[in-house]
Every structure is written in structure tokens, then in C-alpha cells.
Amino acid sequence: MTKNPFLNALAATAYISAIALMMRYGPKGPGVDSSFFAPIAFLSLFVLSAALMGYFFLYQPIRLFFEQKPQEATRLFLQTVLVFACITAAVFATWLLLGSLV
């Protein structure tokens, strides 16, 4: 990804938001037969998500580590996690605030 923890965390948030939107507004109802394809879709999405989160959070830190920059790698990883945690907290706070207003 990048050496910018904000962009890395925003990319993870964008991916999660896109998946959530597809789950919310995707096909549903009695016309959707999920007996065989639901487990395949679930496991495929799980593997894809794990791979993308690994890329967003770990790619640059691992590169930096192998370039003999372990302190910079650790700092980038922790900053990315911290920014993502702040975004997550803001999303939950907004959800709680909007939920109490409605």
C-alpha cells in the first residue's frame, strides 16, 4: 500500500463499507437460493477480506522490515492500526448518536 497510515486505514474502511453496502442492498428474499452457494460465498469473502486487510496493514511494514528499518516498520503498522481504531470509534459514535436521535 503506501507509507501513509491514513490512506492505509481509509482503504480498509472503504473496503469494509463497500462489503457492508453490498450485504445491505444485495439480493435477498425467497427467490435467492443459498443452499449451496452461501458457504462458498462466505468463505471466499472471508479469504478475500483477510488478504486485503493483510495488504492494507502489513505490506509496507514488512517491506520496511526487510529493508533493515524495523523501527519505521513498527511505527507505520501501529500508526495505521491507531488511525483505523479512531475511524472505527468515530463510526460507532456516529451510529450510537444517530440511533438515539431516530
N, C-alpha and C positions, 0 to 999 in steps of 0.2 A: 504494500500500500504506500503510504507516504511517511515522512518523518514528522508529520503534524498530527498530534494526538486528537485534535478537534475534528479533523477530516476523517480520521480512522473511526472515531466514535460516531460521527454523523453518518458514515457509510453503514455501520452496523445498525443504527437506528432506522435509517431509510429502508434497509432490507427487512427488518422486523416489521416496520409499518406496512410495507408492500404485502408481506405474507398475511398480516392481520386483515388488511383490506380485502384480499382475495378470499380469506376464510369468512369474512363477514358478508361480502356481497357475491360470493361464488355460487355455483349451482347447489340447490338444496331442495328438499321436498320428496314426495313419494315417487317421483319419476326418476330419481337418481338411484341406481343400483350400486351399492358399495360393498357387496358381499365378498368379492374377490379383489377389487382394486383398492379398497380403502387401506388395508395393511401395506400394500405395495407403495401407495402414495405417501402414507405416513412415514414409513422407513426411508423412502427416497428423500422426502423433505427433511427428515432428521439428519441424514448424512450430508445433504447439500448445506444445511444450516451449520453443521459442525465444521465443514470445510471452509465456508465463507467466514465464519467467526474466527477460525484459526488464521485465516489470511488477514483479516482486518486487524486482529490484535497481535499476532505473533510474527508475521513475515519480516517486517523491518527490524524488530528486536533481535530475531535470530540472525539476520544478515549482519547487524552491528556486532553481535556477539562473536561471530566467526571472523569479523574484521578486527578482532582484538580490541573491541570497545565495550566491555561488559557493563561498565557504569552507565554509559549512554544508552545501552540496550535496556537495562533495568529501569532507568528513568523514563524512557519512551513508553515502555509497557505499562508502568504504574500510572503515568500521566493519562494514557489512553483509557485505562480502567477507571480512573478517577473522573474523567470527563464523562464517560459513559454512565457511571453511577450518578453523577449530577443530572444528566439528561433523564435518566430513569426516575430519579426523585422528583424532578420537575413534572414529568408525565403523570406520576402518581398523585402529586399535589394538585395538579390541574383536574384530574379525574375526580378526586375527592371534593374539590371545590365546586366543580360543575354538577357533580352528583347531589350535593346538598342544596344547590340552587334550583334544581328541577323538581 
